[in-house]
Amino acid sequence: MPRIVKRDENREPFDEEKLRNGVVRALEKRPVSSEALEAALARIIHRLQTMGEREIQSRTIGEMVMEELRALD
């Protein structure tokens, strides 16, 4: 998995649990099944793995998450 480059240029390892918690928090009051949530997370993680980048901007991950959230709504 690529390292995440934050807005302040700090780098940190990708944390799948952090991604999951953020998406769950965004969907708290939405009627989304756990299967749909897991599928969305799997698509994001797959995209990150297939990009082949060593580092990726956190903003790029945020855009991927927003695309998935729009699809779930």
Predicted model as a PDB file, atoms N, CA, C, CB and O in Angstrom, pLDDT in the B-factor column:
MODEL        1                                                                  
ATOM      1  N   MET A   1       0.846  -1.184   0.000  1.00 82.00           N  
ATOM      2  CA  MET A   1       0.000   0.000   0.000  1.00 82.00           C  
ATOM      3  C   MET A   1       0.893   1.249   0.000  1.00 82.00           C  
ATOM      4  CB  MET A   1      -0.963  -0.003   1.232  1.00 82.00           C  
ATOM      5  O   MET A   1       1.983   1.250   0.572  1.00 82.00           O  
ATOM      6  N   PRO A   2       0.411   2.296  -0.645  1.00 86.00           N  
ATOM      7  CA  PRO A   2       1.215   3.524  -0.680  1.00 86.00           C  
ATOM      8  C   PRO A   2       1.200   4.251   0.665  1.00 86.00           C  
ATOM      9  CB  PRO A   2       0.703   4.458  -1.778  1.00 86.00           C  
ATOM     10  O   PRO A   2       0.302   4.059   1.485  1.00 86.00           O  
ATOM     11  N   ARG A   3       2.202   5.079   0.867  1.00 92.00           N  
ATOM     12  CA  ARG A   3       2.224   5.952   2.044  1.00 92.00           C  
ATOM     13  C   ARG A   3       1.342   7.154   1.726  1.00 92.00           C  
ATOM     14  CB  ARG A   3       3.699   6.399   2.422  1.00 92.00           C  
ATOM     15  O   ARG A   3       1.217   7.560   0.571  1.00 92.00           O  
ATOM     16  N   ILE A   4       0.746   7.707   2.750  1.00 93.00           N  
ATOM     17  CA  ILE A   4      -0.168   8.836   2.591  1.00 93.00           C  
ATOM     18  C   ILE A   4       0.591  10.120   2.871  1.00 93.00           C  
ATOM     19  CB  ILE A   4      -1.400   8.704   3.534  1.00 93.00           C  
ATOM     20  O   ILE A   4       1.246  10.256   3.904  1.00 93.00           O  
ATOM     21  N   VAL A   5       0.495  11.069   1.933  1.00 94.00           N  
ATOM     22  CA  VAL A   5       1.114  12.380   2.103  1.00 94.00           C  
ATOM     23  C   VAL A   5       0.009  13.333   2.539  1.00 94.00           C  
ATOM     24  CB  VAL A   5       1.823  12.875   0.776  1.00 94.00           C  
ATOM     25  O   VAL A   5      -0.921  13.614   1.784  1.00 94.00           O  
ATOM     26  N   LYS A   6       0.127  13.823   3.764  1.00 94.00           N  
ATOM     27  CA  LYS A   6      -0.884  14.719   4.322  1.00 94.00           C  
ATOM     28  C   LYS A   6      -0.700  16.132   3.770  1.00 94.00           C  
ATOM     29  CB  LYS A   6      -0.810  14.729   5.867  1.00 94.00           C  
ATOM     30  O   LYS A   6       0.292  16.425   3.102  1.00 94.00           O  
ATOM     31  N   ARG A   7      -1.650  16.986   4.051  1.00 93.00           N  
ATOM     32  CA  ARG A   7      -1.615  18.362   3.557  1.00 93.00           C  
ATOM     33  C   ARG A   7      -0.366  19.102   4.023  1.00 93.00           C  
ATOM     34  CB  ARG A   7      -2.858  19.114   4.011  1.00 93.00           C  
ATOM     35  O   ARG A   7       0.180  19.921   3.284  1.00 93.00           O  
ATOM     36  N   ASP A   8       0.096  18.820   5.251  1.00 94.00           N  
ATOM     37  CA  ASP A   8       1.285  19.496   5.788  1.00 94.00           C  
ATOM     38  C   ASP A   8       2.586  18.795   5.382  1.00 94.00           C  
ATOM     39  CB  ASP A   8       1.198  19.571   7.312  1.00 94.00           C  
ATOM     40  O   ASP A   8       3.646  19.063   5.949  1.00 94.00           O  
ATOM     41  N   GLU A   9       2.498  17.890   4.390  1.00 92.00           N  
ATOM     42  CA  GLU A   9       3.634  17.149   3.833  1.00 92.00           C  
ATOM     43  C   GLU A   9       4.151  16.042   4.748  1.00 92.00           C  
ATOM     44  CB  GLU A   9       4.754  18.101   3.531  1.00 92.00           C  
ATOM     45  O   GLU A   9       5.146  15.401   4.413  1.00 92.00           O  
ATOM     46  N   ASN A  10       3.511  15.796   5.890  1.00 93.00           N  
ATOM     47  CA  ASN A  10       3.873  14.633   6.702  1.00 93.00           C  
ATOM     48  C   ASN A  10       3.435  13.384   5.968  1.00 93.00           C  
ATOM     49  CB  ASN A  10       3.227  14.700   8.119  1.00 93.00           C  
ATOM     50  O   ASN A  10       2.455  13.391   5.224  1.00 93.00           O  
ATOM     51  N   ARG A  11       4.173  12.318   6.190  1.00 94.00           N  
ATOM     52  CA  ARG A  11       3.834  11.050   5.557  1.00 94.00           C  
ATOM     53  C   ARG A  11       3.522  10.030   6.632  1.00 94.00           C  
ATOM     54  CB  ARG A  11       4.981  10.554   4.646  1.00 94.00           C  
ATOM     55  O   ARG A  11       4.156  10.001   7.687  1.00 94.00           O  
ATOM     56  N   GLU A  12       2.525   9.184   6.349  1.00 94.00           N  
ATOM     57  CA  GLU A  12       2.178   8.133   7.293  1.00 94.00           C  
ATOM     58  C   GLU A  12       1.744   6.905   6.507  1.00 94.00           C  
ATOM     59  CB  GLU A  12       1.058   8.597   8.273  1.00 94.00           C  
ATOM     60  O   GLU A  12       1.303   7.023   5.364  1.00 94.00           O  
ATOM     61  N   PRO A  13       1.863   5.742   7.105  1.00 94.00           N  
ATOM     62  CA  PRO A  13       1.440   4.529   6.406  1.00 94.00           C  
ATOM     63  C   PRO A  13      -0.073   4.497   6.243  1.00 94.00           C  
ATOM     64  CB  PRO A  13       1.916   3.280   7.158  1.00 94.00           C  
ATOM     65  O   PRO A  13      -0.806   5.063   7.055  1.00 94.00           O  
ATOM     66  N   PHE A  14      -0.529   3.841   5.202  1.00 92.00           N  
ATOM     67  CA  PHE A  14      -1.965   3.688   4.987  1.00 92.00           C  
ATOM     68  C   PHE A  14      -2.549   2.882   6.138  1.00 92.00           C  
ATOM     69  CB  PHE A  14      -2.261   3.001   3.620  1.00 92.00           C  
ATOM     70  O   PHE A  14      -1.978   1.872   6.549  1.00 92.00           O  
ATOM     71  N   ASP A  15      -3.685   3.330   6.655  1.00 93.00           N  
ATOM     72  CA  ASP A  15      -4.355   2.655   7.765  1.00 93.00           C  
ATOM     73  C   ASP A  15      -5.785   2.345   7.335  1.00 93.00           C  
ATOM     74  CB  ASP A  15      -4.332   3.532   9.069  1.00 93.00           C  
ATOM     75  O   ASP A  15      -6.634   3.234   7.281  1.00 93.00           O  
ATOM     76  N   GLU A  16      -6.038   1.083   7.032  1.00 93.00           N  
ATOM     77  CA  GLU A  16      -7.364   0.681   6.560  1.00 93.00           C  
ATOM     78  C   GLU A  16      -8.434   0.959   7.612  1.00 93.00           C  
ATOM     79  CB  GLU A  16      -7.369  -0.803   6.189  1.00 93.00           C  
ATOM     80  O   GLU A  16      -9.561   1.321   7.273  1.00 93.00           O  
ATOM     81  N   GLU A  17      -8.088   0.791   8.871  1.00 94.00           N  
ATOM     82  CA  GLU A  17      -9.066   1.027   9.943  1.00 94.00           C  
ATOM     83  C   GLU A  17      -9.452   2.505  10.015  1.00 94.00           C  
ATOM     84  CB  GLU A  17      -8.500   0.562  11.302  1.00 94.00           C  
ATOM     85  O   GLU A  17     -10.608   2.833  10.280  1.00 94.00           O  
ATOM     86  N   LYS A  18      -8.507   3.377   9.786  1.00 94.00           N  
ATOM     87  CA  LYS A  18      -8.793   4.814   9.780  1.00 94.00           C  
ATOM     88  C   LYS A  18      -9.744   5.164   8.632  1.00 94.00           C  
ATOM     89  CB  LYS A  18      -7.482   5.628   9.658  1.00 94.00           C  
ATOM     90  O   LYS A  18     -10.661   5.967   8.805  1.00 94.00           O  
ATOM     91  N   LEU A  19      -9.525   4.566   7.474  1.00 94.00           N  
ATOM     92  CA  LEU A  19     -10.406   4.768   6.329  1.00 94.00           C  
ATOM     93  C   LEU A  19     -11.808   4.263   6.660  1.00 94.00           C  
ATOM     94  CB  LEU A  19      -9.850   4.051   5.075  1.00 94.00           C  
ATOM     95  O   LEU A  19     -12.794   4.960   6.419  1.00 94.00           O  
ATOM     96  N   ARG A  20     -11.900   3.056   7.210  1.00 93.00           N  
ATOM     97  CA  ARG A  20     -13.186   2.459   7.569  1.00 93.00           C  
ATOM     98  C   ARG A  20     -13.938   3.340   8.565  1.00 93.00           C  
ATOM     99  CB  ARG A  20     -12.980   1.053   8.157  1.00 93.00           C  
ATOM    100  O   ARG A  20     -15.130   3.595   8.396  1.00 93.00           O  
ATOM    101  N   ASN A  21     -13.245   3.802   9.596  1.00 94.00           N  
ATOM    102  CA  ASN A  21     -13.900   4.632  10.613  1.00 94.00           C  
ATOM    103  C   ASN A  21     -14.434   5.932  10.021  1.00 94.00           C  
ATOM    104  CB  ASN A  21     -12.928   4.943  11.748  1.00 94.00           C  
ATOM    105  O   ASN A  21     -15.517   6.385  10.391  1.00 94.00           O  
ATOM    106  N   GLY A  22     -13.681   6.530   9.108  1.00 93.00           N  
ATOM    107  CA  GLY A  22     -14.128   7.771   8.478  1.00 93.00           C  
ATOM    108  C   GLY A  22     -15.363   7.575   7.623  1.00 93.00           C  
ATOM    109  O   GLY A  22     -16.280   8.395   7.652  1.00 93.00           O  
ATOM    110  N   VAL A  23     -15.392   6.490   6.859  1.00 93.00           N  
ATOM    111  CA  VAL A  23     -16.544   6.226   6.001  1.00 93.00           C  
ATOM    112  C   VAL A  23     -17.763   5.878   6.857  1.00 93.00           C  
ATOM    113  CB  VAL A  23     -16.234   5.081   5.004  1.00 93.00           C  
ATOM    114  O   VAL A  23     -18.870   6.334   6.571  1.00 93.00           O  
ATOM    115  N   VAL A  24     -17.568   5.080   7.896  1.00 92.00           N  
ATOM    116  CA  VAL A  24     -18.676   4.736   8.798  1.00 92.00           C  
ATOM    117  C   VAL A  24     -19.236   5.999   9.442  1.00 92.00           C  
ATOM    118  CB  VAL A  24     -18.209   3.738   9.890  1.00 92.00           C  
ATOM    119  O   VAL A  24     -20.453   6.149   9.555  1.00 92.00           O  
ATOM    120  N   ARG A  25     -18.376   6.889   9.855  1.00 93.00           N  
ATOM    121  CA  ARG A  25     -18.812   8.145  10.466  1.00 93.00           C  
ATOM    122  C   ARG A  25     -19.630   8.972   9.472  1.00 93.00           C  
ATOM    123  CB  ARG A  25     -17.596   8.956  10.963  1.00 93.00           C  
ATOM    124  O   ARG A  25     -20.630   9.586   9.842  1.00 93.00           O  
ATOM    125  N   ALA A  26     -19.202   8.982   8.220  1.00 90.00           N  
ATOM    126  CA  ALA A  26     -19.918   9.746   7.186  1.00 90.00           C  
ATOM    127  C   ALA A  26     -21.291   9.145   6.898  1.00 90.00           C  
ATOM    128  CB  ALA A  26     -19.092   9.796   5.893  1.00 90.00           C  
ATOM    129  O   ALA A  26     -22.199   9.852   6.461  1.00 90.00           O  
ATOM    130  N   LEU A  27     -21.444   7.855   7.139  1.00 89.00           N  
ATOM    131  CA  LEU A  27     -22.700   7.168   6.815  1.00 89.00           C  
ATOM    132  C   LEU A  27     -23.577   6.885   8.034  1.00 89.00           C  
ATOM    133  CB  LEU A  27     -22.396   5.873   6.117  1.00 89.00           C  
ATOM    134  O   LEU A  27     -24.552   6.140   7.928  1.00 89.00           O  
ATOM    135  N   GLU A  28     -23.250   7.464   9.182  1.00 87.00           N  
ATOM    136  CA  GLU A  28     -23.979   7.163  10.421  1.00 87.00           C  
ATOM    137  C   GLU A  28     -25.488   7.281  10.281  1.00 87.00           C  
ATOM    138  CB  GLU A  28     -23.518   8.079  11.515  1.00 87.00           C  
ATOM    139  O   GLU A  28     -26.218   6.407  10.750  1.00 87.00           O  
ATOM    140  N   LYS A  29     -25.963   8.323   9.656  1.00 88.00           N  
ATOM    141  CA  LYS A  29     -27.405   8.567   9.594  1.00 88.00           C  
ATOM    142  C   LYS A  29     -27.995   8.223   8.230  1.00 88.00           C  
ATOM    143  CB  LYS A  29     -27.700  10.015   9.924  1.00 88.00           C  
ATOM    144  O   LYS A  29     -29.068   8.706   7.867  1.00 88.00           O  
ATOM    145  N   ARG A  30     -27.293   7.398   7.492  1.00 88.00           N  
ATOM    146  CA  ARG A  30     -27.755   6.989   6.170  1.00 88.00           C  
ATOM    147  C   ARG A  30     -28.133   5.515   6.203  1.00 88.00           C  
ATOM    148  CB  ARG A  30     -26.670   7.253   5.096  1.00 88.00           C  
ATOM    149  O   ARG A  30     -27.488   4.722   6.889  1.00 88.00           O  
ATOM    150  N   PRO A  31     -29.166   5.151   5.471  1.00 89.00           N  
ATOM    151  CA  PRO A  31     -29.569   3.736   5.432  1.00 89.00           C  
ATOM    152  C   PRO A  31     -28.729   2.934   4.434  1.00 89.00           C  
ATOM    153  CB  PRO A  31     -31.056   3.621   5.069  1.00 89.00           C  
ATOM    154  O   PRO A  31     -29.192   2.612   3.340  1.00 89.00           O  
ATOM    155  N   VAL A  32     -27.500   2.617   4.821  1.00 88.00           N  
ATOM    156  CA  VAL A  32     -26.593   1.882   3.946  1.00 88.00           C  
ATOM    157  C   VAL A  32     -26.261   0.555   4.616  1.00 88.00           C  
ATOM    158  CB  VAL A  32     -25.292   2.705   3.646  1.00 88.00           C  
ATOM    159  O   VAL A  32     -25.888   0.521   5.789  1.00 88.00           O  
ATOM    160  N   SER A  33     -26.397  -0.526   3.875  1.00 89.00           N  
ATOM    161  CA  SER A  33     -26.127  -1.847   4.436  1.00 89.00           C  
ATOM    162  C   SER A  33     -24.632  -2.038   4.659  1.00 89.00           C  
ATOM    163  CB  SER A  33     -26.673  -2.947   3.514  1.00 89.00           C  
ATOM    164  O   SER A  33     -23.802  -1.375   4.037  1.00 89.00           O  
ATOM    165  N   SER A  34     -24.312  -2.950   5.550  1.00 88.00           N  
ATOM    166  CA  SER A  34     -22.901  -3.224   5.826  1.00 88.00           C  
ATOM    167  C   SER A  34     -22.227  -3.851   4.602  1.00 88.00           C  
ATOM    168  CB  SER A  34     -22.760  -4.154   7.052  1.00 88.00           C  
ATOM    169  O   SER A  34     -21.028  -3.668   4.393  1.00 88.00           O  
ATOM    170  N   GLU A  35     -22.999  -4.593   3.792  1.00 92.00           N  
ATOM    171  CA  GLU A  35     -22.427  -5.180   2.577  1.00 92.00           C  
ATOM    172  C   GLU A  35     -22.029  -4.089   1.587  1.00 92.00           C  
ATOM    173  CB  GLU A  35     -23.430  -6.152   1.922  1.00 92.00           C  
ATOM    174  O   GLU A  35     -20.966  -4.163   0.971  1.00 92.00           O  
ATOM    175  N   ALA A  36     -22.881  -3.081   1.434  1.00 92.00           N  
ATOM    176  CA  ALA A  36     -22.570  -1.970   0.532  1.00 92.00           C  
ATOM    177  C   ALA A  36     -21.358  -1.194   1.035  1.00 92.00           C  
ATOM    178  CB  ALA A  36     -23.782  -1.029   0.392  1.00 92.00           C  
ATOM    179  O   ALA A  36     -20.514  -0.768   0.246  1.00 92.00           O  
ATOM    180  N   LEU A  37     -21.276  -1.015   2.341  1.00 91.00           N  
ATOM    181  CA  LEU A  37     -20.130  -0.321   2.945  1.00 91.00           C  
ATOM    182  C   LEU A  37     -18.845  -1.090   2.667  1.00 91.00           C  
ATOM    183  CB  LEU A  37     -20.334  -0.148   4.472  1.00 91.00           C  
ATOM    184  O   LEU A  37     -17.851  -0.508   2.233  1.00 91.00           O  
ATOM    185  N   GLU A  38     -18.862  -2.388   2.915  1.00 93.00           N  
ATOM    186  CA  GLU A  38     -17.668  -3.209   2.694  1.00 93.00           C  
ATOM    187  C   GLU A  38     -17.264  -3.222   1.218  1.00 93.00           C  
ATOM    188  CB  GLU A  38     -17.913  -4.643   3.183  1.00 93.00           C  
ATOM    189  O   GLU A  38     -16.076  -3.201   0.898  1.00 93.00           O  
ATOM    190  N   ALA A  39     -18.243  -3.257   0.329  1.00 94.00           N  
ATOM    191  CA  ALA A  39     -17.940  -3.243  -1.100  1.00 94.00           C  
ATOM    192  C   ALA A  39     -17.284  -1.922  -1.501  1.00 94.00           C  
ATOM    193  CB  ALA A  39     -19.219  -3.473  -1.922  1.00 94.00           C  
ATOM    194  O   ALA A  39     -16.339  -1.914  -2.289  1.00 94.00           O  
ATOM    195  N   ALA A  40     -17.774  -0.820  -0.968  1.00 94.00           N  
ATOM    196  CA  ALA A  40     -17.194   0.491  -1.269  1.00 94.00           C  
ATOM    197  C   ALA A  40     -15.755   0.564  -0.759  1.00 94.00           C  
ATOM    198  CB  ALA A  40     -18.045   1.622  -0.641  1.00 94.00           C  
ATOM    199  O   ALA A  40     -14.870   1.047  -1.465  1.00 94.00           O  
ATOM    200  N   LEU A  41     -15.521   0.088   0.457  1.00 94.00           N  
ATOM    201  CA  LEU A  41     -14.163   0.091   1.004  1.00 94.00           C  
ATOM    202  C   LEU A  41     -13.239  -0.790   0.170  1.00 94.00           C  
ATOM    203  CB  LEU A  41     -14.170  -0.384   2.464  1.00 94.00           C  
ATOM    204  O   LEU A  41     -12.089  -0.428  -0.079  1.00 94.00           O  
ATOM    205  N   ALA A  42     -13.736  -1.933  -0.255  1.00 95.00           N  
ATOM    206  CA  ALA A  42     -12.927  -2.837  -1.074  1.00 95.00           C  
ATOM    207  C   ALA A  42     -12.552  -2.183  -2.398  1.00 95.00           C  
ATOM    208  CB  ALA A  42     -13.679  -4.150  -1.328  1.00 95.00           C  
ATOM    209  O   ALA A  42     -11.429  -2.349  -2.874  1.00 95.00           O  
ATOM    210  N   ARG A  43     -13.482  -1.442  -2.997  1.00 95.00           N  
ATOM    211  CA  ARG A  43     -13.179  -0.754  -4.264  1.00 95.00           C  
ATOM    212  C   ARG A  43     -12.106   0.314  -4.067  1.00 95.00           C  
ATOM    213  CB  ARG A  43     -14.457  -0.114  -4.849  1.00 95.00           C  
ATOM    214  O   ARG A  43     -11.206   0.454  -4.896  1.00 95.00           O  
ATOM    215  N   ILE A  44     -12.199   1.064  -2.974  1.00 94.00           N  
ATOM    216  CA  ILE A  44     -11.192   2.102  -2.698  1.00 94.00           C  
ATOM    217  C   ILE A  44      -9.821   1.465  -2.506  1.00 94.00           C  
ATOM    218  CB  ILE A  44     -11.580   2.927  -1.443  1.00 94.00           C  
ATOM    219  O   ILE A  44      -8.837   1.916  -3.093  1.00 94.00           O  
ATOM    220  N   ILE A  45      -9.754   0.431  -1.695  1.00 93.00           N  
ATOM    221  CA  ILE A  45      -8.480  -0.231  -1.408  1.00 93.00           C  
ATOM    222  C   ILE A  45      -7.905  -0.848  -2.687  1.00 93.00           C  
ATOM    223  CB  ILE A  45      -8.664  -1.319  -0.317  1.00 93.00           C  
ATOM    224  O   ILE A  45      -6.700  -0.775  -2.926  1.00 93.00           O  
ATOM    225  N   HIS A  46      -8.760  -1.448  -3.497  1.00 94.00           N  
ATOM    226  CA  HIS A  46      -8.299  -2.030  -4.760  1.00 94.00           C  
ATOM    227  C   HIS A  46      -7.706  -0.954  -5.667  1.00 94.00           C  
ATOM    228  CB  HIS A  46      -9.457  -2.750  -5.477  1.00 94.00           C  
ATOM    229  O   HIS A  46      -6.657  -1.160  -6.276  1.00 94.00           O  
ATOM    230  N   ARG A  47      -8.375   0.184  -5.755  1.00 93.00           N  
ATOM    231  CA  ARG A  47      -7.855   1.285  -6.581  1.00 93.00           C  
ATOM    232  C   ARG A  47      -6.498   1.750  -6.075  1.00 93.00           C  
ATOM    233  CB  ARG A  47      -8.841   2.465  -6.594  1.00 93.00           C  
ATOM    234  O   ARG A  47      -5.604   2.027  -6.875  1.00 93.00           O  
ATOM    235  N   LEU A  48      -6.330   1.841  -4.757  1.00 91.00           N  
ATOM    236  CA  LEU A  48      -5.053   2.263  -4.194  1.00 91.00           C  
ATOM    237  C   LEU A  48      -3.952   1.256  -4.519  1.00 91.00           C  
ATOM    238  CB  LEU A  48      -5.174   2.444  -2.679  1.00 91.00           C  
ATOM    239  O   LEU A  48      -2.827   1.640  -4.841  1.00 91.00           O  
ATOM    240  N   GLN A  49      -4.278  -0.024  -4.432  1.00 90.00           N  
ATOM    241  CA  GLN A  49      -3.281  -1.063  -4.699  1.00 90.00           C  
ATOM    242  C   GLN A  49      -2.889  -1.095  -6.166  1.00 90.00           C  
ATOM    243  CB  GLN A  49      -3.810  -2.426  -4.277  1.00 90.00           C  
ATOM    244  O   GLN A  49      -1.721  -1.320  -6.483  1.00 90.00           O  
ATOM    245  N   THR A  50      -3.836  -0.875  -7.065  1.00 91.00           N  
ATOM    246  CA  THR A  50      -3.543  -0.990  -8.492  1.00 91.00           C  
ATOM    247  C   THR A  50      -2.912   0.270  -9.080  1.00 91.00           C  
ATOM    248  CB  THR A  50      -4.805  -1.313  -9.243  1.00 91.00           C  
ATOM    249  O   THR A  50      -2.435   0.254 -10.215  1.00 91.00           O  
ATOM    250  N   MET A  51      -2.908   1.355  -8.316  1.00 88.00           N  
ATOM    251  CA  MET A  51      -2.277   2.580  -8.823  1.00 88.00           C  
ATOM    252  C   MET A  51      -0.779   2.411  -8.974  1.00 88.00           C  
ATOM    253  CB  MET A  51      -2.570   3.754  -7.899  1.00 88.00           C  
ATOM    254  O   MET A  51      -0.175   3.029  -9.850  1.00 88.00           O  
ATOM    255  N   GLY A  52      -0.175   1.593  -8.146  1.00 85.00           N  
ATOM    256  CA  GLY A  52       1.252   1.339  -8.236  1.00 85.00           C  
ATOM    257  C   GLY A  52       2.121   2.478  -7.750  1.00 85.00           C  
ATOM    258  O   GLY A  52       3.315   2.518  -8.045  1.00 85.00           O  
ATOM    259  N   GLU A  53       1.541   3.401  -7.011  1.00 87.00           N  
ATOM    260  CA  GLU A  53       2.299   4.549  -6.485  1.00 87.00           C  
ATOM    261  C   GLU A  53       2.888   4.202  -5.121  1.00 87.00           C  
ATOM    262  CB  GLU A  53       1.393   5.811  -6.376  1.00 87.00           C  
ATOM    263  O   GLU A  53       2.307   3.436  -4.351  1.00 87.00           O  
ATOM    264  N   ARG A  54       4.046   4.779  -4.841  1.00 92.00           N  
ATOM    265  CA  ARG A  54       4.649   4.593  -3.512  1.00 92.00           C  
ATOM    266  C   ARG A  54       4.034   5.564  -2.503  1.00 92.00           C  
ATOM    267  CB  ARG A  54       6.186   4.792  -3.577  1.00 92.00           C  
ATOM    268  O   ARG A  54       3.940   5.261  -1.314  1.00 92.00           O  
ATOM    269  N   GLU A  55       3.620   6.725  -2.990  1.00 93.00           N  
ATOM    270  CA  GLU A  55       2.991   7.738  -2.132  1.00 93.00           C  
ATOM    271  C   GLU A  55       1.771   8.298  -2.851  1.00 93.00           C  
ATOM    272  CB  GLU A  55       3.998   8.883  -1.772  1.00 93.00           C  
ATOM    273  O   GLU A  55       1.732   8.371  -4.079  1.00 93.00           O  
ATOM    274  N   ILE A  56       0.788   8.686  -2.070  1.00 93.00           N  
ATOM    275  CA  ILE A  56      -0.434   9.258  -2.636  1.00 93.00           C  
ATOM    276  C   ILE A  56      -0.917  10.366  -1.709  1.00 93.00           C  
ATOM    277  CB  ILE A  56      -1.540   8.164  -2.831  1.00 93.00           C  
ATOM    278  O   ILE A  56      -0.832  10.249  -0.487  1.00 93.00           O  
ATOM    279  N   GLN A  57      -1.418  11.426  -2.296  1.00 94.00           N  
ATOM    280  CA  GLN A  57      -1.928  12.552  -1.524  1.00 94.00           C  
ATOM    281  C   GLN A  57      -3.208  12.143  -0.789  1.00 94.00           C  
ATOM    282  CB  GLN A  57      -2.192  13.768  -2.444  1.00 94.00           C  
ATOM    283  O   GLN A  57      -4.038  11.418  -1.337  1.00 94.00           O  
ATOM    284  N   SER A  58      -3.360  12.603   0.429  1.00 94.00           N  
ATOM    285  CA  SER A  58      -4.568  12.295   1.195  1.00 94.00           C  
ATOM    286  C   SER A  58      -5.799  12.859   0.488  1.00 94.00           C  
ATOM    287  CB  SER A  58      -4.465  12.863   2.629  1.00 94.00           C  
ATOM    288  O   SER A  58      -6.891  12.300   0.595  1.00 94.00           O  
ATOM    289  N   ARG A  59      -5.624  13.940  -0.216  1.00 95.00           N  
ATOM    290  CA  ARG A  59      -6.734  14.544  -0.967  1.00 95.00           C  
ATOM    291  C   ARG A  59      -7.270  13.581  -2.031  1.00 95.00           C  
ATOM    292  CB  ARG A  59      -6.277  15.861  -1.631  1.00 95.00           C  
ATOM    293  O   ARG A  59      -8.478  13.517  -2.260  1.00 95.00           O  
ATOM    294  N   THR A  60      -6.383  12.844  -2.670  1.00 94.00           N  
ATOM    295  CA  THR A  60      -6.786  11.877  -3.687  1.00 94.00           C  
ATOM    296  C   THR A  60      -7.645  10.778  -3.072  1.00 94.00           C  
ATOM    297  CB  THR A  60      -5.554  11.269  -4.371  1.00 94.00           C  
ATOM    298  O   THR A  60      -8.646  10.363  -3.656  1.00 94.00           O  
ATOM    299  N   ILE A  61      -7.252  10.316  -1.905  1.00 93.00           N  
ATOM    300  CA  ILE A  61      -8.057   9.306  -1.208  1.00 93.00           C  
ATOM    301  C   ILE A  61      -9.408   9.899  -0.836  1.00 93.00           C  
ATOM    302  CB  ILE A  61      -7.324   8.784   0.059  1.00 93.00           C  
ATOM    303  O   ILE A  61     -10.433   9.229  -0.958  1.00 93.00           O  
ATOM    304  N   GLY A  62      -9.420  11.136  -0.387  1.00 94.00           N  
ATOM    305  CA  GLY A  62     -10.673  11.805  -0.056  1.00 94.00           C  
ATOM    306  C   GLY A  62     -11.608  11.889  -1.248  1.00 94.00           C  
ATOM    307  O   GLY A  62     -12.820  11.725  -1.105  1.00 94.00           O  
ATOM    308  N   GLU A  63     -11.053  12.144  -2.420  1.00 95.00           N  
ATOM    309  CA  GLU A  63     -11.875  12.202  -3.639  1.00 95.00           C  
ATOM    310  C   GLU A  63     -12.449  10.831  -3.972  1.00 95.00           C  
ATOM    311  CB  GLU A  63     -11.047  12.727  -4.828  1.00 95.00           C  
ATOM    312  O   GLU A  63     -13.598  10.727  -4.402  1.00 95.00           O  
ATOM    313  N   MET A  64     -11.654   9.778  -3.775  1.00 94.00           N  
ATOM    314  CA  MET A  64     -12.146   8.417  -4.000  1.00 94.00           C  
ATOM    315  C   MET A  64     -13.300   8.096  -3.055  1.00 94.00           C  
ATOM    316  CB  MET A  64     -11.010   7.395  -3.816  1.00 94.00           C  
ATOM    317  O   MET A  64     -14.303   7.505  -3.457  1.00 94.00           O  
ATOM    318  N   VAL A  65     -13.143   8.492  -1.802  1.00 94.00           N  
ATOM    319  CA  VAL A  65     -14.183   8.250  -0.802  1.00 94.00           C  
ATOM    320  C   VAL A  65     -15.454   9.001  -1.179  1.00 94.00           C  
ATOM    321  CB  VAL A  65     -13.703   8.675   0.604  1.00 94.00           C  
ATOM    322  O   VAL A  65     -16.551   8.449  -1.086  1.00 94.00           O  
ATOM    323  N   MET A  66     -15.318  10.241  -1.598  1.00 94.00           N  
ATOM    324  CA  MET A  66     -16.500  11.025  -1.975  1.00 94.00           C  
ATOM    325  C   MET A  66     -17.233  10.400  -3.159  1.00 94.00           C  
ATOM    326  CB  MET A  66     -16.098  12.463  -2.314  1.00 94.00           C  
ATOM    327  O   MET A  66     -18.464  10.394  -3.192  1.00 94.00           O  
ATOM    328  N   GLU A  67     -16.490   9.878  -4.129  1.00 94.00           N  
ATOM    329  CA  GLU A  67     -17.129   9.191  -5.259  1.00 94.00           C  
ATOM    330  C   GLU A  67     -17.955   8.010  -4.777  1.00 94.00           C  
ATOM    331  CB  GLU A  67     -16.074   8.716  -6.271  1.00 94.00           C  
ATOM    332  O   GLU A  67     -19.083   7.810  -5.227  1.00 94.00           O  
ATOM    333  N   GLU A  68     -17.394   7.229  -3.862  1.00 92.00           N  
ATOM    334  CA  GLU A  68     -18.099   6.064  -3.338  1.00 92.00           C  
ATOM    335  C   GLU A  68     -19.321   6.488  -2.507  1.00 92.00           C  
ATOM    336  CB  GLU A  68     -17.146   5.205  -2.485  1.00 92.00           C  
ATOM    337  O   GLU A  68     -20.368   5.843  -2.570  1.00 92.00           O  
ATOM    338  N   LEU A  69     -19.187   7.564  -1.735  1.00 91.00           N  
ATOM    339  CA  LEU A  69     -20.319   8.033  -0.935  1.00 91.00           C  
ATOM    340  C   LEU A  69     -21.470   8.507  -1.832  1.00 91.00           C  
ATOM    341  CB  LEU A  69     -19.874   9.170   0.003  1.00 91.00           C  
ATOM    342  O   LEU A  69     -22.640   8.260  -1.541  1.00 91.00           O  
ATOM    343  N   ARG A  70     -21.119   9.187  -2.919  1.00 91.00           N  
ATOM    344  CA  ARG A  70     -22.154   9.619  -3.862  1.00 91.00           C  
ATOM    345  C   ARG A  70     -22.873   8.419  -4.461  1.00 91.00           C  
ATOM    346  CB  ARG A  70     -21.541  10.480  -4.978  1.00 91.00           C  
ATOM    347  O   ARG A  70     -24.091   8.444  -4.638  1.00 91.00           O  
ATOM    348  N   ALA A  71     -22.125   7.375  -4.772  1.00 90.00           N  
ATOM    349  CA  ALA A  71     -22.717   6.171  -5.357  1.00 90.00           C  
ATOM    350  C   ALA A  71     -23.629   5.458  -4.351  1.00 90.00           C  
ATOM    351  CB  ALA A  71     -21.611   5.214  -5.840  1.00 90.00           C  
ATOM    352  O   ALA A  71     -24.616   4.836  -4.742  1.00 90.00           O  
ATOM    353  N   LEU A  72     -23.304   5.545  -3.073  1.00 84.00           N  
ATOM    354  CA  LEU A  72     -24.111   4.884  -2.046  1.00 84.00           C  
ATOM    355  C   LEU A  72     -25.396   5.638  -1.742  1.00 84.00           C  
ATOM    356  CB  LEU A  72     -23.307   4.727  -0.776  1.00 84.00           C  
ATOM    357  O   LEU A  72     -26.360   5.044  -1.259  1.00 84.00           O  
ATOM    358  N   ASP A  73     -25.424   6.931  -2.016  1.00 75.00           N  
ATOM    359  CA  ASP A  73     -26.613   7.740  -1.691  1.00 75.00           C  
ATOM    360  C   ASP A  73     -27.734   7.562  -2.650  1.00 75.00           C  
ATOM    361  CB  ASP A  73     -26.265   9.172  -1.639  1.00 75.00           C  
ATOM    362  O   ASP A  73     -28.786   8.182  -2.492  1.00 75.00           O  
TER     363      ASP A  73                                                      
ENDMDL                                                                          
END                                                                             
